């Protein structure tokens, strides 16, 4: 068996039930074939027809269903007008499609009582993700890219996303497909450089590699590993500070304890981010968090306007969330 398909199956068991996201493309089809070869007998194939490519999308769904049945797997599918969803939610098509998939996975997970979802993201996907996040000015958490295992809350459901191909290069998957003569569906939109991810994949990454004379994808994936490691340490230090200093009061307010006031600004940022997320404050970014830190360390100001009509207020040594006065 080629190294390309030496999946990272730590803590996986062929006797357990898993959901598997299969688009019909080479990556997910190769993943499904290999899991089948390894004896995973309780897979439930999940496919979402995004309705973005007309008849081709419908053909993809039919292909995935036939493939699933030929391998002896149950297939769950959904048809979602992602273009309309993106318009209604005022998000990008990529974001709308991802959210639609997650909601569908959650629905299937509840039906089959299986929260574990195997996805086919690989090393080149990781490099693209990290580079896109760098260009958007991400934090160290964002530099960590995708994780091999991610816990995701979708409505009232909790999913565990598993990525056993995250260390495998796209060229290695291509070699595996060719060796085993596996049929898959080619998404024509992958050749369109207009969408941001395709632009990064087809133009920017090759140009960067050519500029420095080396393949930059492994460098970006190493950066993700290093950032994820360091981020885990900072997360642990943040949680320790929150618990040790009892920073979250019973009423949900943030206690401006001496330990928080004297902490490194990086930990102050993280404590605020943790707390504001727990208070369901939307659109947290670097500028907002930097402004919020000033309420910890300075006497003025004592208030900060937040998105969606909310306000952060300091009073009696605590921070609270309130609605802005009309």
N, C-alpha and C positions, 0 to 999 in steps of 0.2 A: 504494500500500500504506500502511496506517495506521502512524503512528509506533509504536503499541503493539507491533507485531510486527517492529520493526527490531531483530532479535536481535543480541546481542553475539557475533559469530562470529569474533572474533580467533583466529587459529591453527586454525580449523576448516577442513575441506576436504570438499566434496561427494563426492569420490572415495574417502574413507576409510570404513571400517566403524565404526559406533557402535551401542551399545545405547541404547535410549530407554525410560525408565520411563513407562508409560501406565496410568493408573488407570481411564480412561474418563470422568473429569470434564472440565470445560471447559478448565482450564489445560493439562493434558497433551495433550488432543485438539487444541487450538488449536496447540500447539507442534508436534505431529506433522504436522498439515496444512501448516503453514508451512514446515517442513523439506522436506516433499515438494514444495511449490511452488518451493523454491529449488534443487531438483535433487539432494537427498541420496538416492542410490539404494541405498545399502548399509546401511540401518538395520535393526536387529533389535529389534522391539517386545517389551518385557518387562512382564508383568502378573502381579501376585500377588493371588489371591483370599484375603482375610483371614478369610473365613467369619464376618464380624461382623453381616451383615444378611440372613442366610438366603438365600431365593430371589433377592433383589435382587443379592447378591454374585455368584451364579452367572450372572445375566443380564448383569452388568457384564463378566464374563470373556468371555461369548459375543459381546457387543458389540465388545470390543476385538479379538477374533480376526477378526470379520467386517470391521471397519475396516482392520485390518492387511492382510488379503488383498485388499481393494478397492484399496488403495494400492500393492499389489505387494510388501509386506514380509513377511518371516518373523516369526512370533509365537511367543515362548517364554512359557509360563505355569506357575504353580504354585498349588496349593491348600494353605493352611496354617491350622491351627486356632490363631489368634493368642490367643484367649481362654485356651485351655489352656496355650499357651506362656508367657503372662504369669504364670499361676498357678504353673507348674512352675519358672520362673526367678525368681519373686518380684519382677517388674518391672511397671511400668504397661503397659497395653495399647498406648499410643502407642510406648513404648520397645520392647516386644516386636515390634510391627509393623515398626518401622524396622529392627531387627536382622534380622528375617526377610527383609525386602526386600534388605538388604545381602548376606546369605548367598546369596540366590537370584541376585542380580546377579553375585556372585563365581563361582557355579556356571556361569552362562551365559557369563561372560567366559572361563572356562577352556575351555569347549566350543568357543567361536567364536574363541578367541585374540584377544580384543578387550577391553582393560581400561577403555575409555572409555565412561562412562554419562552420557547427557544427561538432566537432570531439569528439571521445569517450575516450580521455585520462583521466585516473583516478588517485587516490591518490598513488597507488603503482607505476604507471608509473612515477609520480612526484618524488617519493623517489629514484627510479632507476636513473632518470635523474640527480638529485642533487648529488648522490653518484658518478656517472660517471664523472661529472664535477669537483667534489672535487679531484678525482684521477688524473685529467688532469691539476690541478693547476689553476682553474678558478678564475675569479674576483668576486666581490660582486654581479655584475649584473648576472653572471652565476649562483651564488648560489640561485638567485631568482627563478630558474627553469622555468617551463612553466607558462604562465599567463592565467587567465580565459579568457581574451580577448587580442588578439594580432593583430596588424596591420602589414601586410606583403606586401612588394612590390615585384611583380613578373613581370619582363619586364615592360610593360606600364600599367599593372593592379595593383590595390590595393585590397587585400583581408582582410577580418576581420575574424580571426579564433576564434571560440567560444568553450569553454570547460566546459559544465555544469556539468560534472561528476568529476571534478578535486578534489573534497572533499570526494569522495566515494571510499571505499576500494574494492579490487578485491573480497574478500570473500563475501561482501554484494551483488555484482553483481551476483556472483555464486548463492547466495540464491534466488535472484529475478528470475534468469533463471530457477531454479529448481521449484520454486513456480508456475510459469506460464507455465511450460513445454514448453519452447521455444527451437526450433531447431536451431542449428548454425553449422558452419563448424569449425572443429578443425585443426589448422595449425600444421602439424607434426614437422616443423622446430623449433617450440617453445620448443620442448623437447631436442634440440641439444644445449649443453652448450658451443659450440665453439664460436659463435658470441658474441661480448663483452657484449651486453645488456642481452642476455640470461644467460651469465655467472654471471653477477651481480644479476640477478633475482633468479636464481636457486641455486647458490652456495654462493656468497659473502654476500648477505643480510641475508640469514638464518644463516650463520656462525657468522656474527656480532651480530645478535640477540641472538644466543646461547652463545656467549662469554660474553655478559653483562647481560644475563638473562632477557632481555626485547625486545619487538618488536621495532626495530629501525626505521621502516617506518614512524610512526607518528612523531618521532623526526626530521627526515629529511624533512618532509613536513612543520613542524613548522619552521625549519631553513629557508626554502624557503620563507615562509610568512614574517618572520622577515627581511631577506635580501632584499626582494622585497620592503618592506616598507622603509628601510634605503636607498636603491638605488634610490627610487623615490625622497627622500629628496636631495640626492647628485645631481641627474639630474636637479632638480629645481635650486639648488645653482649654478650649472654650467651654465645653460641657463641664469640665472640672471646676472652672471659675464660677459658672452659673450655679452649680450645686453647692460648692464649698461656701460661697458668700450668700446663698439663699437670695439670688437676685430677682427671682420671679415671685412676687407676693401672691397670697391666696386670691386677691381680687384681680389678678392678671397684670397688674402694673409692674414696671421695672424699677427695682430699688437701686438708687444711686449710691451704693455702698462704697466705703473707702477703697476696697479691693478693686472695684470697677474703675473708680476715678484715677487710681494710680497704675492701672494696667497699661500694657503697651497698646498703642493706637490700633494695631492689627487685631488684637483681641477685643478692643472696644467695638470696632467695626463688626466683628463676627457676632458678638453678643447682641448688638443692635439688630443685625440681620436676622439672627435666630428669633429674637423676640418679636420683631415687626412681622415676620412671616407667620408666627404663631397667632398674631392679632389680625391676620388676613389683610394686611396692607399690600396693595398691588404695586407693580411697576417699581420695584426696588432697584436702584442703580447706584453707581459709585458716587455721583454728585449728591444724591439725596442722603446717602449714608454718611458722607463726609460732613454734610450740614448737620445731620442729627448728632454726630459725635460732639459737636460744639455745645450741645445742651448738657452733655455730661461734664465737660471740662471748663466751661465758661459760665459766668453769671448771666450774660446776655448773649443771644436772645433767650427767652423762656418759652417760645412757641415756634413751631415750624409747620407750614402748610404741607400736607401730603396729598397724593392723588385721590381723586374721586370724592372731594369735599371733606376729607379727613384732616385732622390736625394733631400734631404731637405737642403735648404740653408738659412742662416741668412744674411741679408744685409739691412742697413739703418733702423734698428729697426723693421724689419718684417721677417717672415718666408715665403718662397715660395717653391713650388715644381717644379723641373726641371728635364730634362733627364741628366743622367750622361754623362760626356764628353767621347767620344769614343777614 
